Amino acid sequence: MGASECKMSEGMPKEAVSVLRLTHDDGADQLRRVRSALKKLDGVREVKFDYIQSHVQVKYDPAKVDESALKKAISA
């Protein structure tokens, strides 16, 4: 599941935010793995976790990476 929001500037989004559900609950090991996988993607700017809701919020450049690549990275 994802919820996206784009900040528009002169018609082209420069930053997007996706909130993605974490499918496993492996604790700190999973969070390290997910953070590492996302940070390796070109265009990912910020990764924040919501431990209570099991979500990760990702700020990224949609010209360099899309939400499907983010989902693939966290599910690998």
N, C-alpha and C positions, 0 to 999 in steps of 0.2 A: 504494500500500500504506500502511496506517496501523495504528498500535498506539495504543490509547487507554487512559487510566487516569483515574479520577475520584476526587477526594478528597471523601468524603461528610461532611456535617455536618447532623445532624438530618434525614436522609432526602433532602435536596436537594443535588446537587453544586454547589459554589461555584467549583471550579476543575477543569479537565480538562487533560490533557496528551496531545498527539498527536505521533507521530513519523512524518514523511512523507518519502518518497523524492523526491529531486530528479531530474527526468527528463533534464535537459540538463547539460552541463558547460561552461558558458561563462565559468568563472572568476569573477573579482571583479565583473564587470558583472552576472552572473546573481544573485550573492548580494545585491548592492545592490538589484536589482529585486525579488527575492523578499522581502527585509526590508521594503522600502517598501510593497509590496502587502499584506503581512500586517499591518503597523502601521496601515494605513488602516482595517482592519476594527475596528469597535466591539467591544470585549470581549477583544481580543488583549492579553495582559499581558507576554509575554516571548518572544523568538525567539532560539534558539541553533542554530548550525550544527555539524554533524559533517562536516568536509571529507573525511575518509578514507572514510567510509561513504556519502557523498552523501545525508545526511539532514538534515532540519531538525526541531527539537523546538520545539513551540509550546505555551505555557501560555495558557489562555483561559477566559473565563467562558461556560459552555455555555448560559446563559440568554440570551446576546446573540449568539453565533455558534456554528455547528456545524462539524464536520470537513469536510463537503462544501464549505462556503464557503472553508475554508482551502485545500483541494485545488484549487478553482477559481482562487483567487488566485495560487497558485504555478505553475499551468500556463498562465496567461494571458500 
